[in-house]
């Protein structure tokens, strides 16, 4: 199913290119950092008596992750279509009373963006991204077992909006990625087998109230090939490269 959706995105891009008089075709790489927002867990009642449990709700603190991938851009005057394929690693941290727990997600995304050249090197764009989750785990508070898998989306799409500037072959891209999934709850067990002389407040059983993660993504881009590498100008007359 995932391969079918990606194939459909590629086919749609190819069809659009064949139906329009493309003025410029570019290929490049990208990489950078991403800051996550979101993620919520609520402690639940526990019968594990050696520790006192909490029913507090905890919100994840976003950490810095990274991403890398490639892109293709086809310009039609001042408009463009830009499909991408990107690998990302996202991290957030839950600060529980007995210690932090890492929420970690690995994903492949295939954004399909439509943009417009505002002036000179400055472009704006928006679109959707298909998300294929490779792994999504949350650490147990004691590393006795493998971290449990967490379902973070019921709809494999997100919306993206952003802006980019390019000078020569180097560019800077900043965008916001918003999950289009609805919040899905699930349970996770943090109970520990360790017996303490002085029981401490802890989170034992918990409900993941909202596992969705939104992102601010900052990328450096490198253009590898340009079909108009001699003129390096857009039809609109503004110097783009």
Secondary structure, 3 states (H helix, E strand, C coil): CHHHHHHHHHHHHHHHHHHCCCCEEEEEEEEEEEEEECCEEEECCCCCCCCEECCCEEECEECEEEEEEEEEEEEECCEEEEEEEEEEEEEEEEEECCEEEEEEEEEEEEEEEEEEEEECCEEEEEEEEEEEEEEEEECCCCCCCCCEECCCCCCCEEEEEEEEEEECCEEEEEEEEEECCCCCCEEEECCCCCCCCCCCEECCEEEEEECCCEEEEEEEEEEEEECCCCCCECCCCCECC
